[in-house]
Amino acid sequence: MRTIRIGSGAGYSGDRIEPAVELAENGDIQYLVFECLGERTVALAQQARMKNPEGGYDPLLEERMRAVLAVCAAKGIKIVTNMGAANPEAAAKKTAEIARSLGLSSLKIAAIVGDDVLEACKDGDLPIMEFESTITQLGNRLLSANAYLGAAPMAEALSAGADIVITGRASDPALFLAPMIHAFGWAMDDWNLLGQGTVAGHLLECAGQITGGYFADPGYKDVPDLARLGFPIGEVGEDGSLVITKVKGSGGAVTARTCKEQLLYEVHDPAKYFQPDVVADFSQVRVEEIGPDRVRVSGGRGTKRTDTLKVSVGYVDSYIGEGQISYAGPGALARGRLALEIVRERLKLIGVASSELRFELVGVDALHGAEISAHANEPYEVRVRVTGRTENLREAVRIGNEVETLYTNGPAAGGGAWKSARDVVAVASVLLPRELAKPQVRFVGA
């Protein structure tokens, strides 16, 4: 039975680069996948592209490609990534430029376009899933609308000879499913194979989470050598069989427990995990340790895909003003609480218009609130934080300014004041008829 090895080179945009190099050099892999696109990342990238038409792709694309292109080319490792963000074609052209500079002019680079469905969403005035509104009602606050594409166009690009496939918004597991479809010729209606392949993709998509990074909890779930955390490898058979492992000697651990935690990560209904290619069923998945850092995963299934695609809609929700300042030493807690009282009253006196305000002491009650934190021991130092949601930038600025004035107008010995005001790019979801998203493969020669 044929088997391929797929390495997970990144779990988010700012992830470490060294583990990907380690995978390429020592992982004996055929595919290296970089998953770098969070839910809000496309909307932020669209903002960047508005300022610079040649921008809008992942800011670490050049650094990642320079780190791995030469070794991947030498070993015949194909790269699949969503670092294209809001501008896959520009990302492909940049990658081609990097390849030429490294003497790798024979590489074939494909961009997957068609996930930008803003006009189609506007035409349909689709209802928003998270709250009572429609696309049209967002008005000029609307920034972007990107459909979660499936594995088919990426698999098509690989089958057409692409060495590097760069997409924008796509389902995270689909990045890993595409090499399986390409390598094994899986049919796009073999729901059980696609379901098991989605299990593999879901386990690999967050990189270091499954090798112990997100899992680690000292004294309860100890993980060795996290500073040298190795990223995972999926050994996938043409029948959908899967073993999760990592580079021998790298830090971290692959165990049944790390795999089970990742399996349930961000999954609402394990029996109905909606993906663009399949509705995956994780409910019968079995996880078994078969050796050191080797875990067999089986039992994934699937049913027919839906007639709609999920679309991530980015919009400017509001503005956030924030200010922070620290107090330390005897009486720090009392001074911090007095500081909050002063700012609370000041915001009322000067009439700051806000829809929401939060007054917190970081390390005391910022995460779980005052009621749960009431019986904790008094800390030696505290960090005051005041945040507010406003309808415009001017009001947001005023919140941080009032915290900063505590330097000379508030409790004694405050230090390290910091303030900011920014717009909040939020994300909502709509469902778009599948046929309105038209993905295309466009090749860029190095």
Secondary structure as a PSIPRED ss2 file (coil, helix, strand):
# PSIPRED VFORMAT (PSIPRED V4.0)

   1 M C   1.000  0.000  0.000
   2 R C   1.000  0.000  0.000
   3 T E   0.000  0.000  1.000
   4 I E   0.000  0.000  1.000
   5 R E   0.000  0.000  1.000
   6 I E   0.000  0.000  1.000
   7 G E   0.000  0.000  1.000
   8 S E   0.000  0.000  1.000
   9 G E   0.000  0.000  1.000
  10 A E   0.000  0.000  1.000
  11 G C   1.000  0.000  0.000
  12 Y C   1.000  0.000  0.000
  13 S C   1.000  0.000  0.000
  14 G C   1.000  0.000  0.000
  15 D C   1.000  0.000  0.000
  16 R C   1.000  0.000  0.000
  17 I C   1.000  0.000  0.000
  18 E H   0.000  1.000  0.000
  19 P H   0.000  1.000  0.000
  20 A H   0.000  1.000  0.000
  21 V H   0.000  1.000  0.000
  22 E H   0.000  1.000  0.000
  23 L H   0.000  1.000  0.000
  24 A H   0.000  1.000  0.000
  25 E H   0.000  1.000  0.000
  26 N H   0.000  1.000  0.000
  27 G C   1.000  0.000  0.000
  28 D C   1.000  0.000  0.000
  29 I C   1.000  0.000  0.000
  30 Q C   1.000  0.000  0.000
  31 Y E   0.000  0.000  1.000
  32 L E   0.000  0.000  1.000
  33 V E   0.000  0.000  1.000
  34 F E   0.000  0.000  1.000
  35 E C   1.000  0.000  0.000
  36 C C   1.000  0.000  0.000
  37 L C   1.000  0.000  0.000
  38 G C   1.000  0.000  0.000
  39 E C   1.000  0.000  0.000
  40 R C   1.000  0.000  0.000
  41 T H   0.000  1.000  0.000
  42 V H   0.000  1.000  0.000
  43 A H   0.000  1.000  0.000
  44 L H   0.000  1.000  0.000
  45 A H   0.000  1.000  0.000
  46 Q H   0.000  1.000  0.000
  47 Q H   0.000  1.000  0.000
  48 A H   0.000  1.000  0.000
  49 R H   0.000  1.000  0.000
  50 M H   0.000  1.000  0.000
  51 K H   0.000  1.000  0.000
  52 N C   1.000  0.000  0.000
  53 P C   1.000  0.000  0.000
  54 E C   1.000  0.000  0.000
  55 G C   1.000  0.000  0.000
  56 G C   1.000  0.000  0.000
  57 Y C   1.000  0.000  0.000
  58 D C   1.000  0.000  0.000
  59 P C   1.000  0.000  0.000
  60 L C   1.000  0.000  0.000
  61 L H   0.000  1.000  0.000
  62 E H   0.000  1.000  0.000
  63 E H   0.000  1.000  0.000
  64 R H   0.000  1.000  0.000
  65 M H   0.000  1.000  0.000
  66 R H   0.000  1.000  0.000
  67 A H   0.000  1.000  0.000
  68 V H   0.000  1.000  0.000
  69 L H   0.000  1.000  0.000
  70 A H   0.000  1.000  0.000
  71 V H   0.000  1.000  0.000
  72 C H   0.000  1.000  0.000
  73 A H   0.000  1.000  0.000
  74 A H   0.000  1.000  0.000
  75 K H   0.000  1.000  0.000
  76 G C   1.000  0.000  0.000
  77 I C   1.000  0.000  0.000
  78 K E   0.000  0.000  1.000
  79 I E   0.000  0.000  1.000
  80 V E   0.000  0.000  1.000
  81 T E   0.000  0.000  1.000
  82 N C   1.000  0.000  0.000
  83 M C   1.000  0.000  0.000
  84 G C   1.000  0.000  0.000
  85 A C   1.000  0.000  0.000
  86 A C   1.000  0.000  0.000
  87 N C   1.000  0.000  0.000
  88 P H   0.000  1.000  0.000
  89 E H   0.000  1.000  0.000
  90 A H   0.000  1.000  0.000
  91 A H   0.000  1.000  0.000
  92 A H   0.000  1.000  0.000
  93 K H   0.000  1.000  0.000
  94 K H   0.000  1.000  0.000
  95 T H   0.000  1.000  0.000
  96 A H   0.000  1.000  0.000
  97 E H   0.000  1.000  0.000
  98 I H   0.000  1.000  0.000
  99 A H   0.000  1.000  0.000
 100 R H   0.000  1.000  0.000
 101 S H   0.000  1.000  0.000
 102 L C   1.000  0.000  0.000
 103 G C   1.000  0.000  0.000
 104 L C   1.000  0.000  0.000
 105 S C   1.000  0.000  0.000
 106 S C   1.000  0.000  0.000
 107 L C   1.000  0.000  0.000
 108 K E   0.000  0.000  1.000
 109 I E   0.000  0.000  1.000
 110 A E   0.000  0.000  1.000
 111 A E   0.000  0.000  1.000
 112 I E   0.000  0.000  1.000
 113 V E   0.000  0.000  1.000
 114 G C   1.000  0.000  0.000
 115 D C   1.000  0.000  0.000
 116 D E   0.000  0.000  1.000
 117 V C   1.000  0.000  0.000
 118 L H   0.000  1.000  0.000
 119 E H   0.000  1.000  0.000
 120 A H   0.000  1.000  0.000
 121 C H   0.000  1.000  0.000
 122 K H   0.000  1.000  0.000
 123 D H   0.000  1.000  0.000
 124 G H   0.000  1.000  0.000
 125 D C   1.000  0.000  0.000
 126 L C   1.000  0.000  0.000
 127 P E   0.000  0.000  1.000
 128 I C   1.000  0.000  0.000
 129 M C   1.000  0.000  0.000
 130 E C   1.000  0.000  0.000
 131 F C   1.000  0.000  0.000
 132 E C   1.000  0.000  0.000
 133 S C   1.000  0.000  0.000
 134 T E   0.000  0.000  1.000
 135 I C   1.000  0.000  0.000
 136 T H   0.000  1.000  0.000
 137 Q H   0.000  1.000  0.000
 138 L H   0.000  1.000  0.000
 139 G H   0.000  1.000  0.000
 140 N H   0.000  1.000  0.000
 141 R H   0.000  1.000  0.000
 142 L E   0.000  0.000  1.000
 143 L E   0.000  0.000  1.000
 144 S E   0.000  0.000  1.000
 145 A E   0.000  0.000  1.000
 146 N E   0.000  0.000  1.000
 147 A E   0.000  0.000  1.000
 148 Y C   1.000  0.000  0.000
 149 L E   0.000  0.000  1.000
 150 G C   1.000  0.000  0.000
 151 A C   1.000  0.000  0.000
 152 A H   0.000  1.000  0.000
 153 P H   0.000  1.000  0.000
 154 M H   0.000  1.000  0.000
 155 A H   0.000  1.000  0.000
 156 E H   0.000  1.000  0.000
 157 A H   0.000  1.000  0.000
 158 L H   0.000  1.000  0.000
 159 S H   0.000  1.000  0.000
 160 A C   1.000  0.000  0.000
 161 G C   1.000  0.000  0.000
 162 A C   1.000  0.000  0.000
 163 D C   1.000  0.000  0.000
 164 I E   0.000  0.000  1.000
 165 V E   0.000  0.000  1.000
 166 I E   0.000  0.000  1.000
 167 T E   0.000  0.000  1.000
 168 G C   1.000  0.000  0.000
 169 R C   1.000  0.000  0.000
 170 A E   0.000  0.000  1.000
 171 S C   1.000  0.000  0.000
 172 D H   0.000  1.000  0.000
 173 P H   0.000  1.000  0.000
 174 A H   0.000  1.000  0.000
 175 L H   0.000  1.000  0.000
 176 F H   0.000  1.000  0.000
 177 L H   0.000  1.000  0.000
 178 A H   0.000  1.000  0.000
 179 P H   0.000  1.000  0.000
 180 M H   0.000  1.000  0.000
 181 I H   0.000  1.000  0.000
 182 H H   0.000  1.000  0.000
 183 A H   0.000  1.000  0.000
 184 F H   0.000  1.000  0.000
 185 G C   1.000  0.000  0.000
 186 W C   1.000  0.000  0.000
 187 A C   1.000  0.000  0.000
 188 M C   1.000  0.000  0.000
 189 D C   1.000  0.000  0.000
 190 D C   1.000  0.000  0.000
 191 W H   0.000  1.000  0.000
 192 N H   0.000  1.000  0.000
 193 L H   0.000  1.000  0.000
 194 L H   0.000  1.000  0.000
 195 G H   0.000  1.000  0.000
 196 Q H   0.000  1.000  0.000
 197 G H   0.000  1.000  0.000
 198 T H   0.000  1.000  0.000
 199 V H   0.000  1.000  0.000
 200 A H   0.000  1.000  0.000
 201 G H   0.000  1.000  0.000
 202 H H   0.000  1.000  0.000
 203 L H   0.000  1.000  0.000
 204 L H   0.000  1.000  0.000
 205 E C   1.000  0.000  0.000
 206 C C   1.000  0.000  0.000
 207 A H   0.000  1.000  0.000
 208 G H   0.000  1.000  0.000
 209 Q H   0.000  1.000  0.000
 210 I C   1.000  0.000  0.000
 211 T C   1.000  0.000  0.000
 212 G C   1.000  0.000  0.000
 213 G C   1.000  0.000  0.000
 214 Y C   1.000  0.000  0.000
 215 F C   1.000  0.000  0.000
 216 A C   1.000  0.000  0.000
 217 D E   0.000  0.000  1.000
 218 P C   1.000  0.000  0.000
 219 G C   1.000  0.000  0.000
 220 Y C   1.000  0.000  0.000
 221 K E   0.000  0.000  1.000
 222 D C   1.000  0.000  0.000
 223 V C   1.000  0.000  0.000
 224 P C   1.000  0.000  0.000
 225 D C   1.000  0.000  0.000
 226 L H   0.000  1.000  0.000
 227 A H   0.000  1.000  0.000
 228 R H   0.000  1.000  0.000
 229 L E   0.000  0.000  1.000
 230 G C   1.000  0.000  0.000
 231 F C   1.000  0.000  0.000
 232 P E   0.000  0.000  1.000
 233 I E   0.000  0.000  1.000
 234 G E   0.000  0.000  1.000
 235 E E   0.000  0.000  1.000
 236 V E   0.000  0.000  1.000
 237 G E   0.000  0.000  1.000
 238 E C   1.000  0.000  0.000
 239 D C   1.000  0.000  0.000
 240 G C   1.000  0.000  0.000
 241 S C   1.000  0.000  0.000
 242 L E   0.000  0.000  1.000
 243 V E   0.000  0.000  1.000
 244 I E   0.000  0.000  1.000
 245 T E   0.000  0.000  1.000
 246 K E   0.000  0.000  1.000
 247 V C   1.000  0.000  0.000
 248 K C   1.000  0.000  0.000
 249 G C   1.000  0.000  0.000
 250 S C   1.000  0.000  0.000
 251 G E   0.000  0.000  1.000
 252 G C   1.000  0.000  0.000
 253 A C   1.000  0.000  0.000
 254 V C   1.000  0.000  0.000
 255 T C   1.000  0.000  0.000
 256 A H   0.000  1.000  0.000
 257 R H   0.000  1.000  0.000
 258 T H   0.000  1.000  0.000
 259 C H   0.000  1.000  0.000
 260 K H   0.000  1.000  0.000
 261 E H   0.000  1.000  0.000
 262 Q H   0.000  1.000  0.000
 263 L H   0.000  1.000  0.000
 264 L H   0.000  1.000  0.000
 265 Y C   1.000  0.000  0.000
 266 E C   1.000  0.000  0.000
 267 V C   1.000  0.000  0.000
 268 H C   1.000  0.000  0.000
 269 D C   1.000  0.000  0.000
 270 P C   1.000  0.000  0.000
 271 A C   1.000  0.000  0.000
 272 K C   1.000  0.000  0.000
 273 Y E   0.000  0.000  1.000
 274 F E   0.000  0.000  1.000
 275 Q C   1.000  0.000  0.000
 276 P C   1.000  0.000  0.000
 277 D C   1.000  0.000  0.000
 278 V C   1.000  0.000  0.000
 279 V E   0.000  0.000  1.000
 280 A E   0.000  0.000  1.000
 281 D E   0.000  0.000  1.000
 282 F C   1.000  0.000  0.000
 283 S C   1.000  0.000  0.000
 284 Q C   1.000  0.000  0.000
 285 V C   1.000  0.000  0.000
 286 R E   0.000  0.000  1.000
 287 V E   0.000  0.000  1.000
 288 E E   0.000  0.000  1.000
 289 E E   0.000  0.000  1.000
 290 I E   0.000  0.000  1.000
 291 G E   0.000  0.000  1.000
 292 P C   1.000  0.000  0.000
 293 D C   1.000  0.000  0.000
 294 R E   0.000  0.000  1.000
 295 V E   0.000  0.000  1.000
 296 R E   0.000  0.000  1.000
 297 V E   0.000  0.000  1.000
 298 S E   0.000  0.000  1.000
 299 G C   1.000  0.000  0.000
 300 G C   1.000  0.000  0.000
 301 R E   0.000  0.000  1.000
 302 G E   0.000  0.000  1.000
 303 T E   0.000  0.000  1.000
 304 K C   1.000  0.000  0.000
 305 R C   1.000  0.000  0.000
 306 T C   1.000  0.000  0.000
 307 D C   1.000  0.000  0.000
 308 T E   0.000  0.000  1.000
 309 L E   0.000  0.000  1.000
 310 K E   0.000  0.000  1.000
 311 V E   0.000  0.000  1.000
 312 S E   0.000  0.000  1.000
 313 V E   0.000  0.000  1.000
 314 G E   0.000  0.000  1.000
 315 Y E   0.000  0.000  1.000
 316 V E   0.000  0.000  1.000
 317 D E   0.000  0.000  1.000
 318 S E   0.000  0.000  1.000
 319 Y E   0.000  0.000  1.000
 320 I E   0.000  0.000  1.000
 321 G E   0.000  0.000  1.000
 322 E E   0.000  0.000  1.000
 323 G E   0.000  0.000  1.000
 324 Q E   0.000  0.000  1.000
 325 I E   0.000  0.000  1.000
 326 S E   0.000  0.000  1.000
 327 Y E   0.000  0.000  1.000
 328 A E   0.000  0.000  1.000
 329 G C   1.000  0.000  0.000
 330 P C   1.000  0.000  0.000
 331 G C   1.000  0.000  0.000
 332 A H   0.000  1.000  0.000
 333 L H   0.000  1.000  0.000
 334 A H   0.000  1.000  0.000
 335 R H   0.000  1.000  0.000
 336 G H   0.000  1.000  0.000
 337 R H   0.000  1.000  0.000
 338 L H   0.000  1.000  0.000
 339 A H   0.000  1.000  0.000
 340 L H   0.000  1.000  0.000
 341 E H   0.000  1.000  0.000
 342 I H   0.000  1.000  0.000
 343 V H   0.000  1.000  0.000
 344 R H   0.000  1.000  0.000
 345 E H   0.000  1.000  0.000
 346 R H   0.000  1.000  0.000
 347 L H   0.000  1.000  0.000
 348 K H   0.000  1.000  0.000
 349 L H   0.000  1.000  0.000
 350 I C   1.000  0.000  0.000
 351 G C   1.000  0.000  0.000
 352 V C   1.000  0.000  0.000
 353 A C   1.000  0.000  0.000
 354 S C   1.000  0.000  0.000
 355 S C   1.000  0.000  0.000
 356 E E   0.000  0.000  1.000
 357 L E   0.000  0.000  1.000
 358 R E   0.000  0.000  1.000
 359 F E   0.000  0.000  1.000
 360 E E   0.000  0.000  1.000
 361 L E   0.000  0.000  1.000
 362 V E   0.000  0.000  1.000
 363 G C   1.000  0.000  0.000
 364 V C   1.000  0.000  0.000
 365 D C   1.000  0.000  0.000
 366 A C   1.000  0.000  0.000
 367 L C   1.000  0.000  0.000
 368 H C   1.000  0.000  0.000
 369 G H   0.000  1.000  0.000
 370 A H   0.000  1.000  0.000
 371 E H   0.000  1.000  0.000
 372 I H   0.000  1.000  0.000
 373 S H   0.000  1.000  0.000
 374 A C   1.000  0.000  0.000
 375 H C   1.000  0.000  0.000
 376 A C   1.000  0.000  0.000
 377 N C   1.000  0.000  0.000
 378 E C   1.000  0.000  0.000
 379 P C   1.000  0.000  0.000
 380 Y C   1.000  0.000  0.000
 381 E E   0.000  0.000  1.000
 382 V E   0.000  0.000  1.000
 383 R E   0.000  0.000  1.000
 384 V E   0.000  0.000  1.000
 385 R E   0.000  0.000  1.000
 386 V E   0.000  0.000  1.000
 387 T E   0.000  0.000  1.000
 388 G E   0.000  0.000  1.000
 389 R E   0.000  0.000  1.000
 390 T E   0.000  0.000  1.000
 391 E C   1.000  0.000  0.000
 392 N C   1.000  0.000  0.000
 393 L H   0.000  1.000  0.000
 394 R H   0.000  1.000  0.000
 395 E H   0.000  1.000  0.000
 396 A H   0.000  1.000  0.000
 397 V H   0.000  1.000  0.000
 398 R H   0.000  1.000  0.000
 399 I H   0.000  1.000  0.000
 400 G H   0.000  1.000  0.000
 401 N H   0.000  1.000  0.000
 402 E H   0.000  1.000  0.000
 403 V H   0.000  1.000  0.000
 404 E H   0.000  1.000  0.000
 405 T C   1.000  0.000  0.000
 406 L H   0.000  1.000  0.000
 407 Y H   0.000  1.000  0.000
 408 T H   0.000  1.000  0.000
 409 N H   0.000  1.000  0.000
 410 G C   1.000  0.000  0.000
 411 P C   1.000  0.000  0.000
 412 A C   1.000  0.000  0.000
 413 A C   1.000  0.000  0.000
 414 G C   1.000  0.000  0.000
 415 G E   0.000  0.000  1.000
 416 G E   0.000  0.000  1.000
 417 A E   0.000  0.000  1.000
 418 W E   0.000  0.000  1.000
 419 K E   0.000  0.000  1.000
 420 S E   0.000  0.000  1.000
 421 A E   0.000  0.000  1.000
 422 R E   0.000  0.000  1.000
 423 D E   0.000  0.000  1.000
 424 V E   0.000  0.000  1.000
 425 V E   0.000  0.000  1.000
 426 A E   0.000  0.000  1.000
 427 V E   0.000  0.000  1.000
 428 A E   0.000  0.000  1.000
 429 S E   0.000  0.000  1.000
 430 V E   0.000  0.000  1.000
 431 L E   0.000  0.000  1.000
 432 L E   0.000  0.000  1.000
 433 P E   0.000  0.000  1.000
 434 R H   0.000  1.000  0.000
 435 E H   0.000  1.000  0.000
 436 L H   0.000  1.000  0.000
 437 A C   1.000  0.000  0.000
 438 K C   1.000  0.000  0.000
 439 P C   1.000  0.000  0.000
 440 Q E   0.000  0.000  1.000
 441 V E   0.000  0.000  1.000
 442 R E   0.000  0.000  1.000
 443 F E   0.000  0.000  1.000
 444 V E   0.000  0.000  1.000
 445 G E   0.000  0.000  1.000
 446 A C   1.000  0.000  0.000
